Amino acid sequence: QVQLVESGGGLVQAGGSLRLSCAGSGIIFSINVLGWYRQAPGKQRELVAASTSTGTNYADSVKGRFTISRDNAKNTVYLQMNSLKPEDTAVYYCAARPYGGTLFSWGRGTQVTVSS
């Protein structure tokens, strides 16, 4: 059974930084696309950053501020978030999808709140 567990969320002032972690079990990270999504109240879930076999992708709203990285040996994916803005406030979810597959596995999310 696949489990993804996020950690590292919290309350931070605008301009601050947070580092999210997502640890996986029952899954081999090295053969998965890994991503971070977020969902703000009243809004749809959106892709923030993804790590694939060819590189990384970011939403325009976080480019230059957020960095996704992965440690396949530890089955962990990270999201370093710098220069945080109030509009970054959301629940952040970790997701994994096997390369060539369509089934996503999701974590339960971690709350990030950025105060102005």
VENLIN-V522648 format. One record per residue. N is the residue number from 1. SS is DSSP state (H for helix, E for strand, C for the rest). PHI is phi as a letter, one per 40 degrees, with the letter a starting at -180 (none if undefined). OMEGA is omega in whole degrees, -180 to 180 (999 if undefined). Layout:
n:N ss:SS phi:PHI omega:OMEGA
n:N ss:SS phi:PHI omega:OMEGA
This chain:
n:1 ss:C phi:none omega:-179
n:2 ss:C phi:c omega:173
n:3 ss:E phi:b omega:174
n:4 ss:E phi:b omega:-176
n:5 ss:E phi:b omega:179
n:6 ss:E phi:c omega:175
n:7 ss:E phi:a omega:175
n:8 ss:C phi:h omega:178
n:9 ss:C phi:c omega:179
n:10 ss:E phi:i omega:-180
n:11 ss:E phi:b omega:-179
n:12 ss:E phi:a omega:177
n:13 ss:E phi:c omega:176
n:14 ss:C phi:d omega:-176
n:15 ss:C phi:g omega:-179
n:16 ss:C phi:c omega:-177
n:17 ss:C phi:b omega:172
n:18 ss:E phi:a omega:174
n:19 ss:E phi:b omega:177
n:20 ss:E phi:c omega:176
n:21 ss:E phi:b omega:176
n:22 ss:E phi:b omega:-180
n:23 ss:E phi:b omega:-178
n:24 ss:E phi:b omega:172
n:25 ss:E phi:b omega:-178
n:26 ss:C phi:g omega:-176
n:27 ss:C phi:a omega:177
n:28 ss:C phi:b omega:-173
n:29 ss:H phi:c omega:-173
n:30 ss:H phi:c omega:-179
n:31 ss:H phi:b omega:-180
n:32 ss:E phi:b omega:163
n:33 ss:E phi:c omega:-180
n:34 ss:E phi:b omega:-178
n:35 ss:E phi:a omega:171
n:36 ss:E phi:b omega:176
n:37 ss:E phi:b omega:174
n:38 ss:E phi:a omega:178
n:39 ss:E phi:b omega:176
n:40 ss:C phi:c omega:-180
n:41 ss:C phi:d omega:178
n:42 ss:C phi:g omega:-179
n:43 ss:C phi:b omega:178
n:44 ss:C phi:c omega:176
n:45 ss:C phi:c omega:-178
n:46 ss:E phi:b omega:177
n:47 ss:E phi:c omega:179
n:48 ss:E phi:c omega:-177
n:49 ss:E phi:a omega:179
n:50 ss:E phi:b omega:177
n:51 ss:E phi:b omega:-178
n:52 ss:C phi:b omega:180
n:53 ss:C phi:c omega:-177
n:54 ss:C phi:b omega:180
n:55 ss:C phi:i omega:-178
n:56 ss:E phi:b omega:178
n:57 ss:E phi:b omega:-178
n:58 ss:E phi:b omega:169
n:59 ss:C phi:c omega:-179
n:60 ss:C phi:d omega:-175
n:61 ss:C phi:c omega:-177
n:62 ss:C phi:b omega:-179
n:63 ss:C phi:d omega:-180
n:64 ss:C phi:g omega:-180
n:65 ss:C phi:b omega:-177
n:66 ss:E phi:b omega:177
n:67 ss:E phi:b omega:175
n:68 ss:E phi:c omega:177
n:69 ss:E phi:a omega:-177
n:70 ss:E phi:b omega:174
n:71 ss:E phi:b omega:-175
n:72 ss:H phi:c omega:180
n:73 ss:H phi:c omega:180
n:74 ss:H phi:c omega:-176
n:75 ss:C phi:f omega:-177
n:76 ss:E phi:b omega:175
n:77 ss:E phi:b omega:-175
n:78 ss:E phi:b omega:171
n:79 ss:E phi:b omega:176
n:80 ss:E phi:c omega:-177
n:81 ss:E phi:b omega:180
n:82 ss:C phi:b omega:179
n:83 ss:C phi:f omega:-176
n:84 ss:C phi:c omega:-179
n:85 ss:C phi:b omega:177
n:86 ss:H phi:d omega:180
n:87 ss:H phi:c omega:173
n:88 ss:H phi:c omega:179
n:89 ss:C phi:c omega:-177
n:90 ss:E phi:a omega:167
n:91 ss:E phi:c omega:-178
n:92 ss:E phi:b omega:-177
n:93 ss:E phi:b omega:172
n:94 ss:E phi:c omega:179
n:95 ss:E phi:a omega:178
n:96 ss:E phi:b omega:178
n:97 ss:E phi:a omega:180
n:98 ss:E phi:c omega:175
n:99 ss:C phi:d omega:-179
n:100 ss:C phi:g omega:-180
n:101 ss:C phi:b omega:-179
n:102 ss:C phi:b omega:-175
n:103 ss:C phi:c omega:178
n:104 ss:E phi:c omega:167
n:105 ss:E phi:b omega:-175
n:106 ss:E phi:b omega:167
n:107 ss:C phi:c omega:-179
n:108 ss:C phi:c omega:176
n:109 ss:C phi:g omega:176
n:110 ss:E phi:b omega:-175
n:111 ss:E phi:c omega:172
n:112 ss:E phi:b omega:179
n:113 ss:E phi:b omega:-179
n:114 ss:E phi:b omega:-179
n:115 ss:E phi:c omega:-178
n:116 ss:C phi:c omega:999
